[in-house]
Amino acid sequence: MDANTFAAAISSLRACGAQLAIKTPPDSSGSSVPTPLGALLTATLPKPSSFIAELSKFDGNTESFWNSVRENPDLKDKAGNLQFNVQVGIATMTHMPLVQELTRRQAAGQIKDFSDLVKYKQSDWLQLVKQSNIGVPSSVPGDGAELQANNYAKGMVNLLEDTFPTKFISRRLADPDDDEVHSVLDGNR
């Protein structure tokens, strides 16, 4: 196989991979549904395949990946929203009702970027997921909807604390209503 044939084969494989990343293969009725990644991408982009092409070149360096997305002519205008949606999608277990609500809040200026979510306390997440149109993914452990909602809210807080520890601690210290933090600090004077 010569270099041109090999390059064409690689290009074809990437195109097939892009399609499989955004839609499931057709079932026996010929229907195809978006994958979780496909749902995220189609909510943000007119041409998800451009993002998938960048993703196929991903080498493990997240910063260089998002820089290449910002430099891609098809993606540069949507790069910030795309990065936010992908990060939120991963954090929420691709729970689209919550992804859509957080995206709406970002568009309204209530959230600047993913790290701004550290301002949400467990009670805020709980209130958010208890909205009738949001809920939690069915895979969240817990006996009953109440325990599942609590587990999901706690999981969101823990994930954000682990991802942005300095920002999380700063927010907790600045919160005058955070009795848990203030009692620890008062006890260690």
C-alpha positions, 0 to 999 in steps of 0.5 A, a space after each residue: 500500500 502506498 502512502 496516498 492509499 494509506 492516508 486515504 484509508 486513515 481519513 476514511 476510518 476517521 470519518 467512520 469513527 466520527 459518525 459512530 461517535 455521534 450516532 449509534 449504528 442503525 438498528 433493525 428498523 434502520 433507526 439511529 439515535 445520538 450517542 451521549 457525545 453526539 447529543 452534546 455536540 449536535 446541541 452546540 455545533 452544526 458540524 460535529 464531525 469537525 470536532 470529532 476530527 480534532 478529537 481523533 488527533 487528541 494525544 492526551 494533552 487537554 490544553 493543546 487539544 482545546 487550543 487546536 479546537 479554538 484554531 479550527 475555522 469550523 469550531 473557533 466561534 463555538 470553542 468556549 461553548 463546546 468546551 463548557 458543554 463537554 466538561 459539563 457533559 462529563 461531570 453530569 454523566 451526560 444527563 442532558 436535562 442538566 446539561 441544557 439547564 447549565 448551558 442556559 445559565 451560561 448563556 444568561 451570564 450566570 456561569 462563566 465557565 466550568 470552574 464557576 460551578 464550584 459556587 453551587 453547594 450541595 443544596 443548590 445542586 439538590 434544588 436544581 435536580 429536583 426541578 421536574 424537568 431535570 431529575 438525575 440519571 437512572 444509573 445513580 445509586 440509591 433506594 428511591 428518588 430522594 436518595 438518588 438526588 442526594 447522591 447525585 448532588 453530593 457527587 457533583 460537589 465532590 467532583 468539583 472540589 476534586 477538580 478545582 480544590 483552591 477555588 472550592 476552598 476559597 468559595 467555602 471560606 468566603 461563604 458566611 453561611 458555611 457553618 461547618 467551615 467556620 466551626 472548624 476554623 473557630 475551633 482552631 484559633 
